[in-house]
Amino acid sequence: MCRYRPRGRAELIGRHPFIVPGAQNPTLAARRAGYGTVGFVKVTVENADEVYDFYTEHQQPRLKARFAYVALAAKFRPRVSFDGDARAEIKRLIGDDVRLVICINHLSSRDQYIAAAAVARSPIRRLIGRIRVLAKNDLFDDPKQRANLDMMGCIPVFRARDNHPETAAAASRRMIAVCVERGVRGDSFAIFPEGTRNDTDPSTLLPLASGVGQIAVGIAAQAPVAVLPLAIAYRDGSSVGAEVVWGMPRVVSADESVADVTGALRPHLQATVDRARARLRR
């Protein structure tokens, strides 16, 4: 029996292989990732406007993205559960075309893979290909890795701690505007609102940044949107079989402020983290 073998070579994200045809040639990898040679823009804070012009219109290859999410679920096998009626509520919101802003606690460099695996094992898998993930800009430096990030729907974030504060602040405003525009057009988002990994106490959230509130409030002014907590808890430091809990989504009203959204999210996400950690003891 003849078996199909895709051309190209396996690129590694974490330790997970993705097939990126032509990845040995960064220009070809860029083209295959969906942005072509003309649209290929180096991700630096100095040309942030050009970067965000590109990500305003960039469309990830949906079939590749779906394959990658399913492959991650098979590799990491998260133990996915839902808080109360969260599964049914998530399905209802998706059916009503409500955009989701998924807010995830941040513990390690593996979190994005576990979150993607959890998406593949939830009703949100219907949205794969329309979920944009915010990721720090230095992850886009390597063209081969960037091809995979773009395939997974990532948008770069220029953090003030990694760049000149004033320049980063201007880039952040543009990033928020891009996210709002894409959200109004129908995209959902995955965000780590703590802004950095929690290396101190995994049971307690770090202070939350205001970006999630700015994005949600901006979208809510023009389209329906809900904030959805997602908590990850690792068992004995292993990335396989992590406990992942989807919290109850909360619809954001058009008259809420950024502080309202961020203030409501913190106890909600913390409670979801507590549930995920409680499942570790079972």
JOWOCOR-V832461 format. One line per field, one symbol per residue. phi: phi as a letter, one per 20 degrees, with the letter a starting at -180 (. if undefined). psi: psi as a letter, one per 40 degrees, with the letter a starting at -180 (. if undefined). burial: b if it has 9 or more other ideal C-beta (glycine too) atoms within 8 Angstrom, else e. Layout:
phi = ???
psi = ???
burial = ???
This chain:
phi = .edfcffocfdddmcdedecgmffdgfffffffodmffefcfecffdgffgfgfffdgdfffffffgffffffffelfeeccflefgffffffffemefddeddfcdbfegfffffffffdbffgfegocdddecffffefegfffgffffenfcfcefffdbfgffffffffffffffffffffpfdcccdffnbfeedcfecffgefegffffffffgfcbfbcecfcddceelmeeemfecceeffcfeefefegfffffffgfffffffgffffffee
psi = hhhhhiiaihihhbfhhihgheeehdddddddeeeiddehhhgiddfdddddddedehhihddddddddddddddefighiihbfddddddddddefhihghhhihdieeddddddddddfieeddehefhhhhiideeedhdddddddddefihihhideeihddddddddddddddddddddeeiiihigedeiigecheehiiihieddddddddddeeihiihhihhhhihfehehfihhhhihihhhieeiiddddddddddddddddddddddde.
burial = eeeeeeebeebeeeebebbbbbbeeebbbbbbbbbeeeebbebebebbeebbbbbbebebbbebbbebbbbbbebbbbbbbbbeebbebbbebbeeebbbbbbbbbbeebbbbbbbbbbbbbebbebbbbbbbbbebebbeebbbbbbbbbbbbbbbbbbebbeeebbbbbbebbbbbbbbbbbeebbbbbbbbbeebeeebeebbebbbbbbbbbbbbbeeebbbbbbbbbbbbeeebeebbbbbbbbbbbeeebebebbbebbbebbbbbbbbbbebbee
